[in-house]
Amino acid sequence: MRARAERRSSGLSYVEVLVATAILAASLVPALDALKAGLDGTRIHEELGAQHHRMFSKLEEVLAEPFFILSTVAATSPGPTTPTPYSDPLGADPRRLVYVFRYDGDDADGDGDPFTGVDAGLIWVRVAMQGTPHAVETLTSAD
């Protein structure tokens, strides 16, 4: 009888293996969910980084134009919410919208709106990704 008892204690029973497998499976689900969230975050970060690069590329392209051309575009623009011809063509995905407008940096008219007065030497340039809240903007001057 002693030999039989030793044989039983030397290995795992079917129930013990089943319980261990269930515990392992239960702990694997949250681990895989965390891994999936990390991979999704990496993908989103890569997409945002690419958008950021494309916006700054377009901004540099626009700022490379001579100031008098930017000033002419700003003077003919109907408002700061109207995209200019510098924008990507329709159908581009994702489309970069470029806004160029005069900027009232000294608030000479006293209304607190930087787009209602005229400051001949200051131009506002904004590049936004259509359909997203992402944008970059800057001011440029003749000097």
N, C-alpha and C positions, 0 to 999 in steps of 0.2 A: 504494500500500500504506500509505502514511503517513496518508491520509485515512481509511482503514478502521480503523486503530488508534485514531485520535482519536475516532471515532464510538463505539467500544466502551468507552472510558474515561469517556465523558461521562454515562453512566447506570448504574443498578444492574441486575444480572442477576437472573433469577428465583430462583436459589439464594440470593443475598444477601438478597433480600426475604423469602424463606421462613425463613432463619436469624434475621433480625431479628424476624419475627413470632413465632417460637418462643421467642426470648429474652424478648420482651415478655410473652407469655402465661405463661411460667414465673415471671416476677417479679410478675405481676398476682395470681396465686393467693394468695401470702402477704399481699399488701397487702389483698386483699378479706377474708381470714380475720381480719386485725387489725381491719378496719373492723367486721366482724360482731361480734367480741368487744367492741368499744367500744359498739356499739349494744345488745348484750345487757346490758352493765354499766349502761348508762343506764336501761334498763327495770327492772332489778333495784333500782337505787337509787331510782327513782320509787316502786316498790311498797313498799320498806322505809320510805321517807319517809311514805307514806300510812298505813302501819301505825303508825308512830311517832306521827303526828298523832292517829290514832283512839284509841290507848292513852292519850295524855296528855289528850285530850278527856274520855274516860270517867273517868280519875283525878280531873280537876277537878270533874266532875259528882258523883262520890261524895264528895269532900272538901267540897263545898258543903253537904252534909247537916249538920244540927246534930250536935254531938258526942254528945249523949245517945242519938240514934238509932243512930249508928255503934257506940257502946258496947253498946247492946242487941243489935245484929246480931252483934257480936264475941262477946258473952257466950253467944249461942244457937248459934253456929257450932260444929259438931262437931270442927273441926280446921283448921289452916292450908292443907290441901290440898283442902278442900271449897269449891267455888264458892258464892257467895251469890246471892240474888235480884237483886242489882245487875247480874249478868251479862246479856249479850245473850240473847234467846230462842233456843231450839233452832232450827236451820235458818238462822240468820244466817250469812252468809259474807263475810268471816271473822268468827268469833264471838269477842267479847272476854269473857274469864272474869275475874270480880272476886272476890278473896279478902279477907276482913276478919277479923282475929283479934286477940286481946289479945297484948300484947308485954311480956315481962319484961326491961325495959331495964337494971335494976340487978342482974340475976341473983341475986335474993334467995334462991332455993333452992340456989344454988351448983352446979347441974348443967351449966351452960354452954349449955343449950338455951333460946333466947329465947321459946319458945312453951309451956313447961311451967309457969312461974310466973305470978303474977298481979300486974300493975302497973296499977291501976285508971285511971291517967291517961294511958296510952299505947296507941295502936291502930296496928296494922300494916295497910296497904292495898296490895294488889298487883293490877295489871291485866296479863293475859297474853293473847296472841293464840293461840287454840286451834290446835294442830297445828304450832306454830312454837316456837323457843326464845326468842322475843322477849317481854320483859316490862318493866314499870316498877313501882317500888314506893317507898313512903315511909312515914314514921311521922307520926302526928298526935297532938296532945294536947289536953286540955281547956283549957289556959292560952292 
